[in-house]
Amino acid sequence: MAIIKPFRALRPQPALAKDVAARPYDVLNSKEAAAEAAGNPNSFYRVSKSEIDLPEGTDIHSDAVYQKAAENLQKLQASGTLFHEETPCYYIYKLVMDGRSQTGLVCVSSIADYNNGIIKKHEFTRPDKELDRINHITNTRAQTGNVFLAYNDVPELNTIIDHWQQRHAPVYDFTAEDGISHTIWVVNEAATGDQITELFDTKVPATYIADGHHRAASAALVQKASGEDIHSDANLNYFLTTIFPASQLAILDYNRTVKDLNGHSKADFISRLEYDFIVEAIGHHEQKPSGLHEFSMYLDHTWYRLVAREGTYTADPIGILDVTILQNNVLDKLLGIKDPRTDKRIDFVGGIRGLGELVKRVDSGDMAVAFALYPVTIQQLFDIADSGNVMPPKSTWFEPKLRDGLLTHLI
């Protein structure tokens, strides 16, 4: 069963929350972070993207960057912008985007659970990305990036969280520049906290990493290197998570663009597609896939609908995924892309950017063809994690994103 506990968050003064809040470090580059933080000394980018306070061209993985992150975090505390909660609390975090809301519980989760498979994974991690987070955690002595977990709904937990929101005022409630609203409540009543802890311990057999595999892996590696007894109550043995019930979540599409047709003419490429797909030209108007095993393709100013034929995929948790169908029957078979993680001819476009981004990249001549996919379902993610498998790279895109800086876990 899942072990979670409340924690003493490092968090901003209410009046400064919007100034502090920053998008996750891995969804924007240094130049974009510098632009967003311009004129704002309280921006958490000065911790999560601290190279913006160093000379332009500084290696973002240099010791100077991690040291500057630690220095800036200390400054935010010394100035009173950030303060350390007096007692351990749970936090309720509600996000609203385009009229759709999702509400999760911010807590710390057990690294022992991560190690023994109670916290389930569905992606491989890369050592270079792990090392970056290890260095950041080690220098700042903080987990600044949240790991986004999901679990199968527990009605009693939903009731507790709903009632707390109805009976208490939030400590933070603001709308960011991108139109996403962020509202946070502090659950500082011991009896309610104990109920939440017990329900996870008795009703939640597993949680699933939706986003943040590298942050979770890095926290586990820092703990292992410390030599700390994994069964002690030390802060180091837990990592910062926000856990959402499955019913609250929506996964966006994660689309693909390819630089060339691997020597095929347009007519030949479409002809070869027809072996594995029903192909229908749908004209110049953007159209998303309407269901699983259906794809939208943009090629030479025209959109096409591709529907996978029976027999072109298997029923196992990996084989049935649309990313697998596309990889096996198009990207590998026709376009010669064997490993999408390393091939420079393919790029990935998060669904948050819309189909217009695919049109833009193809019409510019930078890419030859684009494929829009139907989103992976949360149940597919759970099935793959339960089976011990991993998804193909760039399979899921979750929105909205949690903000960094609002709730930090000191170790």
VEXSETOR-173804 format. One record per residue (C-alpha): residue in three letters; y, z, x negated. Coordinates in Angstrom, 1 decimal. Last residue first. Example, Ala and Ser with C-alpha at 12.3 -4.5 7.8 and 13.67 -1.06 7.14 Angstrom:
REM residues 2
(site 'Ser'; (-1.1; 7.1; -13.7));
(site 'Ala'; (-4.5; 7.8; -12.3));
This chain:
REM residues 411
(site 'Ile'; (17.6; 2.7; -15.8));
(site 'Leu'; (20.6; 2.0; -13.6));
(site 'His'; (20.0; 0.0; -10.4));
(site 'Thr'; (22.9; -2.0; -9.2));
(site 'Leu'; (24.1; -2.5; -5.6));
(site 'Leu'; (27.2; -4.6; -4.8));
(site 'Gly'; (27.3; -6.2; -8.2));
(site 'Asp'; (25.1; -9.2; -7.5));
(site 'Arg'; (25.3; -10.9; -4.1));
(site 'Leu'; (22.2; -11.7; -2.1));
(site 'Lys'; (21.7; -15.5; -1.5));
(site 'Pro'; (21.7; -17.1; 2.0));
(site 'Glu'; (19.5; -19.0; 1.6));
(site 'Phe'; (16.1; -19.4; 0.1));
(site 'Trp'; (14.9; -22.5; -1.6));
(site 'Thr'; (11.2; -23.1; -2.0));
(site 'Ser'; (8.9; -25.5; -3.8));
(site 'Lys'; (10.8; -26.0; -7.1));
(site 'Pro'; (7.6; -25.8; -9.3));
(site 'Pro'; (4.2; -26.2; -7.6));
(site 'Met'; (3.1; -23.1; -5.9));
(site 'Val'; (0.9; -20.5; -7.5));
(site 'Asn'; (-2.6; -19.4; -6.5));
(site 'Gly'; (-3.9; -15.9; -6.1));
(site 'Ser'; (-5.1; -16.7; -2.5));
(site 'Asp'; (-2.8; -14.1; -1.1));
(site 'Ala'; (0.2; -15.6; -2.9));
(site 'Ile'; (-0.7; -19.0; -1.5));
(site 'Asp'; (-1.2; -17.7; 2.1));
(site 'Phe'; (2.0; -15.8; 2.0));
(site 'Leu'; (4.0; -18.8; 0.9));
(site 'Gln'; (2.4; -20.9; 3.6));
(site 'Gln'; (3.2; -18.2; 6.1));
(site 'Ile'; (6.9; -18.3; 5.0));
(site 'Thr'; (6.9; -22.1; 5.8));
(site 'Val'; (7.6; -24.7; 3.1));
(site 'Pro'; (10.6; -26.8; 4.2));
(site 'Tyr'; (10.1; -30.4; 5.2));
(site 'Leu'; (10.8; -32.7; 2.3));
(site 'Ala'; (13.6; -35.1; 1.3));
(site 'Phe'; (12.7; -37.7; -1.2));
(site 'Ala'; (15.3; -39.6; -3.4));
(site 'Val'; (15.1; -43.0; -5.2));
(site 'Ala'; (16.9; -44.8; -8.0));
(site 'Met'; (19.0; -42.0; -9.5));
(site 'Asp'; (22.2; -42.1; -11.5));
(site 'Gly'; (23.1; -45.3; -9.8));
(site 'Ser'; (25.9; -43.6; -7.9));
(site 'Asp'; (24.3; -44.6; -4.6));
(site 'Val'; (21.2; -42.6; -5.5));
(site 'Arg'; (23.0; -39.4; -6.5));
(site 'Lys'; (25.4; -39.6; -3.5));
(site 'Val'; (22.6; -40.3; -1.0));
(site 'Leu'; (20.7; -37.3; -2.2));
(site 'Glu'; (23.8; -35.1; -2.0));
(site 'Gly'; (24.4; -36.3; 1.5));
(site 'Leu'; (20.9; -35.0; 2.5));
(site 'Gly'; (22.3; -31.4; 2.4));
(site 'Arg'; (23.4; -29.3; -0.6));
(site 'Ile'; (21.7; -26.1; 0.9));
(site 'Gly'; (18.5; -28.1; 0.7));
(site 'Gly'; (18.3; -27.5; -3.1));
(site 'Val'; (18.2; -30.7; -5.2));
(site 'Phe'; (15.6; -31.2; -7.9));
(site 'Asp'; (15.6; -33.7; -10.7));
(site 'Ile'; (13.0; -36.1; -12.0));
(site 'Arg'; (13.2; -38.5; -15.0));
(site 'Lys'; (13.4; -35.7; -17.6));
(site 'Asp'; (9.7; -34.8; -17.1));
(site 'Thr'; (9.2; -31.1; -18.1));
(site 'Arg'; (8.6; -29.1; -14.9));
(site 'Pro'; (7.7; -32.3; -12.9));
(site 'Asp'; (4.5; -32.7; -15.0));
(site 'Lys'; (2.7; -36.0; -14.5));
(site 'Ile'; (5.6; -38.2; -13.3));
(site 'Gly'; (4.2; -41.7; -13.5));
(site 'Leu'; (6.1; -43.1; -10.5));
(site 'Leu'; (3.2; -44.4; -8.5));
(site 'Lys'; (0.4; -41.9; -8.8));
(site 'Asp'; (2.3; -39.0; -10.2));
(site 'Leu'; (5.5; -38.9; -8.1));
(site 'Val'; (4.0; -40.6; -5.1));
(site 'Asn'; (0.5; -39.5; -4.0));
(site 'Asn'; (-0.1; -36.4; -6.1));
(site 'Gln'; (3.5; -35.0; -6.3));
(site 'Leu'; (4.4; -35.9; -2.7));
(site 'Ile'; (1.2; -34.4; -1.3));
(site 'Thr'; (1.6; -31.3; -3.5));
(site 'Val'; (5.3; -30.8; -2.4));
(site 'Asp'; (4.1; -31.2; 1.2));
(site 'Leu'; (1.7; -28.3; 0.8));
(site 'Ile'; (-1.8; -28.9; 2.1));
(site 'Gly'; (-3.4; -29.0; -1.4));
(site 'Ile'; (-2.0; -25.6; -2.4));
(site 'Pro'; (-3.3; -23.5; 0.5));
(site 'Asp'; (-6.6; -25.5; 0.8));
(site 'Ala'; (-6.7; -28.2; 3.6));
(site 'Thr'; (-6.8; -31.3; 1.3));
(site 'Tyr'; (-4.4; -34.2; 1.2));
(site 'Thr'; (-4.4; -38.0; 1.4));
(site 'Gly'; (-7.4; -38.0; 3.8));
(site 'Glu'; (-5.2; -38.4; 6.9));
(site 'Arg'; (-2.2; -40.5; 6.2));
(site 'Ala'; (1.1; -38.8; 5.1));
(site 'Val'; (4.1; -39.8; 7.2));
(site 'Leu'; (6.9; -41.5; 5.3));
(site 'Arg'; (10.2; -42.1; 7.2));
(site 'Tyr'; (12.6; -44.5; 5.4));
(site 'Trp'; (16.4; -44.3; 4.7));
(site 'Thr'; (18.2; -47.3; 3.4));
(site 'His'; (21.0; -47.7; 0.8));
(site 'Asp'; (18.6; -49.0; -1.9));
(site 'Leu'; (16.1; -46.1; -1.5));
(site 'Tyr'; (16.3; -42.9; 0.4));
(site 'Met'; (13.0; -41.4; 1.5));
(site 'Ser'; (12.4; -38.9; 4.3));
(site 'Phe'; (9.0; -37.1; 4.3));
(site 'Glu'; (6.5; -36.1; 7.0));
(site 'His'; (3.5; -34.0; 6.1));
(site 'Leu'; (5.0; -30.9; 7.9));
(site 'Gly'; (7.6; -31.6; 10.6));
(site 'Ser'; (10.8; -33.4; 11.6));
(site 'Pro'; (11.7; -34.8; 8.2));
(site 'Lys'; (15.5; -35.0; 7.9));
(site 'Gln'; (17.4; -38.0; 9.0));
(site 'Glu'; (20.5; -39.5; 7.3));
(site 'His'; (21.7; -42.7; 9.0));
(site 'His'; (21.5; -46.0; 7.1));
(site 'Gly'; (18.4; -47.4; 8.6));
(site 'Ile'; (15.1; -45.9; 9.8));
(site 'Ala'; (12.6; -48.0; 7.8));
(site 'Glu'; (9.0; -46.9; 8.7));
(site 'Val'; (6.2; -46.2; 6.2));
(site 'Ile'; (2.8; -44.7; 7.3));
(site 'Phe'; (1.7; -43.2; 4.1));
(site 'Asp'; (-1.1; -43.3; 1.5));
(site 'Tyr'; (-1.8; -47.0; 1.1));
(site 'Glu'; (1.7; -47.8; 2.5));
(site 'Leu'; (3.3; -46.4; -0.6));
(site 'Arg'; (2.0; -49.3; -2.6));
(site 'Ser'; (3.9; -51.8; -0.4));
(site 'Ile'; (7.1; -49.7; -0.6));
(site 'Phe'; (6.9; -49.8; -4.4));
(site 'Asp'; (6.1; -53.5; -4.5));
(site 'Ala'; (9.0; -54.4; -2.3));
(site 'Lys'; (11.4; -52.2; -4.4));
(site 'Ser'; (10.2; -53.6; -7.6));
(site 'His'; (7.9; -51.3; -9.7));
(site 'Gly'; (8.6; -50.6; -13.3));
(site 'Asn'; (8.5; -46.8; -13.0));
(site 'Leu'; (10.7; -46.8; -9.9));
(site 'Asp'; (13.6; -45.2; -11.7));
(site 'Lys'; (15.7; -42.0; -12.0));
(site 'Val'; (13.9; -39.8; -9.5));
(site 'Thr'; (15.4; -37.5; -7.0));
(site 'Arg'; (13.5; -34.6; -5.3));
(site 'Asn'; (14.2; -32.1; -2.5));
(site 'Tyr'; (13.8; -28.4; -1.9));
(site 'Asp'; (13.9; -27.7; 1.8));
(site 'Leu'; (15.2; -24.4; 3.1));
(site 'Ile'; (13.2; -21.3; 3.8));
(site 'Ala'; (14.2; -19.1; 6.7));
(site 'Leu'; (13.6; -15.4; 6.8));
(site 'Gln'; (14.1; -12.7; 9.4));
(site 'Ser'; (10.6; -12.9; 11.0));
(site 'Ala'; (9.1; -12.3; 7.5));
(site 'Pro'; (10.6; -8.8; 7.2));
(site 'Phe'; (13.0; -8.6; 4.3));
(site 'Ile'; (12.8; -6.5; 1.2));
(site 'Thr'; (15.7; -6.2; -1.2));
(site 'Thr'; (14.5; -5.2; -4.7));
(site 'Leu'; (15.7; -3.4; -7.8));
(site 'Phe'; (13.0; -2.3; -10.2));
(site 'Tyr'; (10.9; 0.8; -10.7));
(site 'Asn'; (9.1; 2.4; -13.6));
(site 'Leu'; (12.4; 2.5; -15.7));
(site 'Asn'; (13.9; 4.9; -13.2));
(site 'Ala'; (11.3; 7.5; -14.3));
(site 'Asp'; (9.1; 9.0; -11.6));
(site 'Ser'; (6.0; 9.0; -13.8));
(site 'His'; (2.9; 6.8; -13.1));
(site 'Ile'; (3.9; 4.1; -15.6));
(site 'Asp'; (4.1; 6.6; -18.4));
(site 'Glu'; (7.0; 5.2; -20.5));
(site 'Gly'; (6.0; 3.2; -23.6));
(site 'Ser'; (9.3; 1.4; -23.5));
(site 'Ala'; (7.8; -2.0; -24.1));
(site 'Lys'; (5.8; -1.9; -20.9));
(site 'Gln'; (8.9; -1.0; -18.8));
(site 'Val'; (10.9; -3.8; -20.4));
(site 'Leu'; (8.0; -6.2; -19.6));
(site 'Ala'; (7.9; -5.1; -16.0));
(site 'Ala'; (11.6; -5.5; -15.5));
(site 'Ser'; (11.3; -8.9; -17.1));
(site 'Ala'; (8.6; -10.0; -14.7));
(site 'Ala'; (10.6; -8.9; -11.7));
(site 'Arg'; (13.8; -10.7; -12.8));
(site 'His'; (11.8; -13.8; -13.7));
(site 'His'; (10.0; -14.0; -10.3));
(site 'Gly'; (13.3; -13.5; -8.4));
(site 'Asp'; (13.0; -15.2; -5.1));
(site 'Ala'; (10.4; -14.9; -2.4));
(site 'Ile'; (8.2; -12.3; -4.1));
(site 'Tyr'; (5.7; -11.0; -1.6));
(site 'Thr'; (5.0; -7.5; -0.4));
(site 'Ala'; (1.6; -6.0; 0.2));
(site 'Pro'; (-0.3; -3.5; 2.3));
(site 'Val'; (2.7; -2.4; 4.3));
(site 'Lys'; (1.8; 0.0; 7.1));
(site 'Thr'; (0.9; 3.3; 5.4));
(site 'Asp'; (3.1; 3.5; 2.2));
(site 'Phe'; (5.8; 1.3; 3.6));
(site 'Leu'; (5.9; 3.5; 6.7));
(site 'Glu'; (6.0; 6.7; 4.6));
(site 'Thr'; (9.0; 5.5; 2.6));
(site 'Ile'; (10.9; 4.5; 5.7));
(site 'Gln'; (10.2; 7.8; 7.4));
(site 'Asp'; (11.3; 9.8; 4.3));
(site 'Gly'; (14.6; 7.9; 4.2));
(site 'Thr'; (15.2; 8.7; 7.9));
(site 'Ala'; (14.6; 12.4; 7.2));
(site 'Ala'; (16.7; 12.4; 4.1));
(site 'Glu'; (19.8; 10.9; 5.8));
(site 'Asn'; (21.8; 8.8; 3.3));
(site 'Val'; (21.0; 5.3; 4.6));
(site 'Val'; (24.0; 3.5; 3.3));
(site 'Trp'; (25.0; 0.4; 5.3));
(site 'Ile'; (25.8; -3.0; 3.9));
(site 'Thr'; (27.4; -6.1; 5.5));
(site 'His'; (27.8; -9.5; 3.8));
(site 'Ser'; (29.2; -12.5; 5.5));
(site 'Ile'; (28.6; -16.1; 4.2));
(site 'Gly'; (31.6; -18.3; 4.6));
(site 'Asp'; (31.6; -19.7; 1.1));
(site 'Glu'; (34.6; -17.7; 0.2));
(site 'Ala'; (32.8; -14.4; 1.0));
(site 'Thr'; (33.0; -12.7; 4.3));
(site 'Phe'; (33.3; -8.9; 4.2));
(site 'Asp'; (31.7; -5.7; 5.5));
(site 'Tyr'; (30.9; -2.9; 3.1));
(site 'Val'; (30.3; 0.8; 3.9));
(site 'Pro'; (28.8; 0.0; 7.2));
(site 'Ala'; (29.5; 2.3; 10.2));
(site 'His'; (26.5; 4.1; 11.7));
(site 'Arg'; (24.7; 4.4; 15.0));
(site 'Gln'; (23.9; 0.7; 15.7));
(site 'Gln'; (23.0; -0.2; 12.1));
(site 'Trp'; (20.7; 2.9; 11.9));
(site 'His'; (19.0; 1.9; 15.2));
(site 'Asp'; (18.2; -1.6; 13.9));
(site 'Ile'; (16.8; -0.3; 10.6));
(site 'Ile'; (14.6; 2.3; 12.3));
(site 'Thr'; (13.4; -0.2; 15.0));
(site 'Asn'; (12.5; -2.9; 12.4));
(site 'Leu'; (10.5; -0.3; 10.4));
(site 'Glu'; (8.5; 0.7; 13.5));
(site 'Pro'; (7.9; -3.0; 14.4));
(site 'Val'; (6.3; -3.7; 11.0));
(site 'Asp'; (6.9; -7.3; 10.1));
(site 'Asn'; (4.9; -9.0; 7.4));
(site 'Tyr'; (6.6; -8.6; 4.1));
(site 'Ala'; (9.2; -10.3; 2.0));
(site 'Leu'; (10.8; -9.6; -1.4));
(site 'Phe'; (14.1; -10.8; -3.0));
(site 'Val'; (14.4; -9.4; -6.5));
(site 'Asn'; (18.0; -8.2; -7.1));
(site 'Gly'; (19.9; -8.9; -10.4));
(site 'Thr'; (21.8; -6.1; -12.0));
(site 'Gln'; (18.9; -4.1; -13.4));
(site 'Ala'; (20.7; -1.7; -15.7));
(site 'Arg'; (20.5; -0.3; -19.2));
(site 'Thr'; (23.1; -2.9; -20.1));
(site 'Asn'; (21.6; -3.9; -23.4));
(site 'Thr'; (17.9; -3.7; -22.4));
(site 'Ile'; (18.4; -5.2; -19.0));
(site 'His'; (20.3; -8.2; -20.4));
(site 'Asn'; (17.9; -8.7; -23.3));
(site 'Ile'; (14.9; -8.6; -20.9));
(site 'Arg'; (16.7; -11.0; -18.6));
(site 'Asp'; (17.1; -13.6; -21.3));
(site 'Leu'; (13.6; -13.0; -22.6));
(site 'Glu'; (12.1; -13.7; -19.2));
(site 'Lys'; (14.0; -17.0; -19.0));
(site 'Asp'; (12.6; -18.1; -22.4));
(site 'Pro'; (9.1; -16.9; -21.5));
(site 'Arg'; (8.9; -19.1; -18.3));
(site 'Thr'; (7.5; -17.7; -15.1));
(site 'Phe'; (4.7; -19.1; -13.0));
(site 'Glu'; (5.3; -18.9; -9.2));
(site 'His'; (3.6; -17.5; -6.1));
(site 'Lys'; (3.7; -13.7; -6.8));
(site 'Lys'; (2.4; -10.7; -4.9));
(site 'Ile'; (3.6; -7.2; -5.1));
(site 'Ile'; (0.5; -5.2; -4.5));
(site 'Gly'; (-0.9; -7.2; -7.4));
(site 'Asn'; (-1.7; -4.4; -9.9));
(site 'Asn'; (1.2; -5.1; -12.3));
(site 'Tyr'; (3.8; -5.5; -9.5));
(site 'Asp'; (2.6; -2.4; -7.7));
(site 'Ala'; (2.8; -0.5; -11.0));
(site 'Ile'; (6.4; -1.8; -11.3));
(site 'Ser'; (7.1; 0.2; -8.1));
(site 'Ser'; (9.9; -1.0; -5.9));
(site 'Val'; (13.5; 0.2; -5.8));
(site 'Cys'; (15.4; -0.1; -2.5));
(site 'Val'; (17.5; -2.4; -0.5));
(site 'Leu'; (16.1; -3.0; 3.0));
(site 'Gly'; (16.7; -6.4; 4.6));
(site 'Thr'; (18.6; -8.0; 7.4));
(site 'Gln'; (18.9; -11.7; 8.2));
(site 'Ser'; (21.5; -13.4; 10.3));
(site 'Arg'; (21.9; -17.0; 11.6));
(site 'Gly'; (25.4; -18.0; 12.7));
(site 'Asp'; (26.0; -20.5; 9.9));
(site 'Met'; (25.2; -17.8; 7.4));
(site 'Val'; (25.0; -14.0; 8.1));
(site 'Leu'; (23.7; -11.5; 5.6));
(site 'Lys'; (22.7; -7.9; 6.4));
(site 'Tyr'; (21.9; -5.4; 3.7));
(site 'Ile'; (20.6; -1.9; 4.6));
(site 'Tyr'; (20.6; 0.6; 1.8));
(site 'Tyr'; (18.2; 3.4; 0.9));
(site 'Cys'; (19.6; 6.4; -0.7));
(site 'Pro'; (19.2; 8.6; -3.8));
(site 'Thr'; (22.0; 11.2; -4.1));
(site 'Glu'; (25.4; 11.1; -5.8));
(site 'Glu'; (25.9; 7.3; -5.8));
(site 'His'; (27.2; 6.1; -9.1));
(site 'Phe'; (30.7; 4.6; -9.0));
(site 'Leu'; (32.1; 1.1; -9.7));
(site 'Thr'; (35.8; 0.2; -9.8));
(site 'Gly'; (36.5; 3.6; -11.2));
(site 'Ser'; (38.0; 2.2; -14.4));
(site 'Ala'; (35.3; 3.8; -16.5));
(site 'Gln'; (32.6; 2.3; -14.3));
(site 'Leu'; (34.0; -1.3; -14.5));
(site 'Lys'; (34.6; -0.8; -18.2));
(site 'Gln'; (31.0; 0.3; -18.8));
(site 'Leu'; (29.7; -2.8; -17.1));
(site 'Asn'; (32.1; -4.9; -19.3));
(site 'Glu'; (30.7; -3.4; -22.5));
(site 'Ala'; (27.1; -3.9; -21.4));
(site 'Ala'; (27.8; -7.5; -20.6));
(site 'Lys'; (29.7; -8.0; -23.8));
(site 'Gln'; (26.7; -6.8; -25.7));
(site 'Tyr'; (24.5; -9.2; -23.9));
(site 'Val'; (26.9; -12.1; -24.7));
(site 'Ala'; (27.3; -11.1; -28.3));
(site 'Asp'; (23.5; -11.0; -28.9));
(site 'Ser'; (23.4; -14.7; -28.2));
(site 'His'; (21.7; -16.2; -25.2));
(site 'Ile'; (24.8; -17.8; -23.7));
(site 'Asp'; (25.6; -19.4; -27.0));
(site 'Thr'; (29.4; -19.2; -27.3));
(site 'Gly'; (31.0; -22.6; -26.6));
(site 'Glu'; (34.2; -21.2; -25.2));
(site 'Pro'; (35.1; -18.0; -26.8));
(site 'Leu'; (33.9; -14.9; -25.0));
(site 'Asp'; (34.9; -13.4; -21.6));
(site 'Ile'; (33.1; -16.1; -19.7));
(site 'Glu'; (30.0; -15.3; -21.8));
(site 'Ser'; (29.6; -12.3; -19.6));
(site 'Lys'; (27.8; -14.1; -16.8));
(site 'Ser'; (26.1; -11.2; -15.1));
(site 'Val'; (28.6; -8.6; -16.4));
(site 'Arg'; (31.9; -10.4; -16.3));
(site 'Tyr'; (30.4; -12.3; -13.3));
(site 'Phe'; (30.7; -8.9; -11.6));
(site 'Ser'; (34.3; -9.7; -10.8));
(site 'Asn'; (36.6; -6.7; -11.3));
(site 'Pro'; (39.1; -8.4; -13.7));
(site 'Asn'; (39.8; -11.1; -11.1));
(site 'Gly'; (42.4; -13.7; -12.4));
(site 'Ala'; (39.7; -16.3; -12.8));
(site 'Ala'; (36.2; -15.0; -11.8));
(site 'Glu'; (35.3; -18.0; -9.7));
(site 'Ala'; (36.5; -20.5; -12.4));
(site 'Ala'; (34.7; -18.6; -15.1));
(site 'Ala'; (31.5; -18.6; -13.1));
(site 'Glu'; (31.7; -22.3; -12.5));
(site 'Lys'; (32.2; -22.9; -16.3));
(site 'Ser'; (29.3; -20.6; -17.1));
(site 'Asn'; (26.9; -22.3; -14.8));
(site 'Leu'; (25.9; -21.5; -11.3));
(site 'Val'; (22.8; -20.4; -9.3));
(site 'Asp'; (21.2; -18.3; -12.1));
(site 'Tyr'; (23.6; -15.5; -12.3));
(site 'Pro'; (23.3; -14.6; -8.6));
(site 'Arg'; (26.6; -15.0; -6.7));
(site 'Ala'; (29.2; -12.3; -7.4));
(site 'Ala'; (30.5; -9.3; -5.5));
(site 'Val'; (33.2; -7.3; -7.3));
(site 'Asp'; (36.3; -8.6; -5.6));
(site 'Lys'; (34.6; -8.4; -2.1));
(site 'Ala'; (33.5; -4.8; -2.8));
(site 'Leu'; (36.9; -3.6; -4.0));
(site 'Ala'; (38.1; -1.8; -0.9));
(site 'Pro'; (34.7; -0.2; -0.5));
(site 'Gln'; (34.6; 1.2; -4.1));
(site 'Pro'; (31.9; -0.7; -5.9));
(site 'Arg'; (28.3; 0.3; -6.4));
(site 'Leu'; (25.9; 1.9; -8.9));
(site 'Ala'; (23.0; 2.8; -6.7));
(site 'Arg'; (21.3; 6.1; -6.7));
(site 'Phe'; (17.8; 5.2; -5.5));
(site 'Pro'; (15.5; 5.3; -2.5));
(site 'Lys'; (11.8; 4.7; -3.0));
(site 'Ile'; (9.2; 2.0; -2.6));
(site 'Ile'; (5.4; 2.1; -3.0));
(site 'Ala'; (3.6; -0.7; -1.1));
(site 'Met'; (0.0; 0.0; 0.0));
